């Protein structure tokens, strides 16, 4: 079950699944793996930013991606609002 939005979205997989629901041709889920390590979380966010969000006209800064990986409060909510 999903309980903490910042933690649940920290690896980028849940955002990829959300975007895939609305834009199934944009997201290839095999590129994203559930992660606990910061390096893998950052890789997922960079891939999502480069391959998917860019096509939607959304570009995340490195700071935003790092804050999302580190479960900073209200970062995920801000990203979701931009979608």
C-alpha positions as CSV (number, residue, x, y, z in Angstrom):
1,X,0.0,0.0,0.0
2,X,1.1,3.6,-0.7
3,X,1.3,5.7,2.4
4,X,3.9,8.4,2.0
5,X,3.7,10.2,-1.3
6,X,7.2,11.6,-1.1
7,X,8.7,8.2,-0.4
8,X,6.5,6.3,-2.9
9,X,7.4,8.6,-5.7
10,X,11.1,8.9,-4.8
11,X,12.3,6.4,-7.3
12,X,10.3,7.8,-10.2
13,X,8.6,4.5,-11.0
14,X,5.1,5.6,-9.7
15,X,5.3,8.8,-11.8
16,X,6.3,6.7,-14.8
17,X,3.3,4.5,-14.2
18,X,1.0,7.5,-13.8
19,X,2.2,9.0,-17.1
20,X,1.9,5.7,-18.8
21,X,-1.7,5.4,-17.8
22,X,-2.5,8.6,-19.7
23,X,0.2,8.4,-22.4
24,X,0.9,4.7,-22.9
25,X,3.1,5.2,-26.0
26,X,5.5,7.6,-24.2
27,X,6.6,5.4,-21.4
28,X,8.4,2.0,-21.6
29,X,8.2,0.6,-18.1
30,X,11.1,-1.8,-18.6
31,X,13.4,1.3,-18.3
32,X,12.4,1.9,-14.6
33,X,13.1,-0.4,-11.7
34,X,12.0,0.0,-8.1
35,X,15.0,1.3,-6.1
36,X,16.3,2.1,-2.7
37,X,19.7,3.3,-3.7
38,X,20.1,7.0,-4.5
39,X,22.1,6.3,-7.6
40,X,19.3,4.1,-9.1
41,X,16.6,6.6,-8.1
42,X,18.5,9.4,-9.8
43,X,19.0,7.2,-12.9
44,X,15.2,6.6,-13.0
45,X,14.4,10.3,-12.7
46,X,17.0,11.3,-15.3
47,X,15.6,8.7,-17.8
48,X,12.0,9.9,-17.1
49,X,13.1,13.5,-17.5
50,X,15.0,12.9,-20.7
51,X,12.7,10.4,-22.5
52,X,9.2,11.3,-21.3
53,X,8.7,14.6,-19.5
54,X,10.7,16.4,-22.2
55,X,8.1,15.3,-24.8
56,X,5.4,16.7,-22.5
57,X,7.1,20.1,-22.4
58,X,8.3,19.6,-18.8
59,X,11.9,19.8,-17.8
60,X,13.0,19.0,-14.3
61,X,16.2,20.6,-12.8
62,X,18.8,18.4,-11.2
63,X,17.9,20.0,-7.9
64,X,14.2,18.9,-8.3
65,X,15.3,15.4,-9.2
66,X,17.7,15.2,-6.2
67,X,15.0,16.5,-3.8
68,X,12.5,14.0,-5.2
69,X,15.0,11.2,-4.6
70,X,15.6,12.5,-1.0
71,X,11.9,12.6,-0.2
72,X,11.8,16.4,0.3
73,X,8.4,17.6,1.3
74,X,6.1,19.0,-1.4
75,X,8.5,18.4,-4.3
76,X,6.5,15.5,-5.8
77,X,3.3,17.4,-5.4
78,X,4.8,20.3,-7.4
79,X,5.9,18.0,-10.1
80,X,2.5,16.4,-10.3
81,X,0.9,19.8,-10.6
82,X,3.1,20.6,-13.6
83,X,1.7,17.5,-15.4
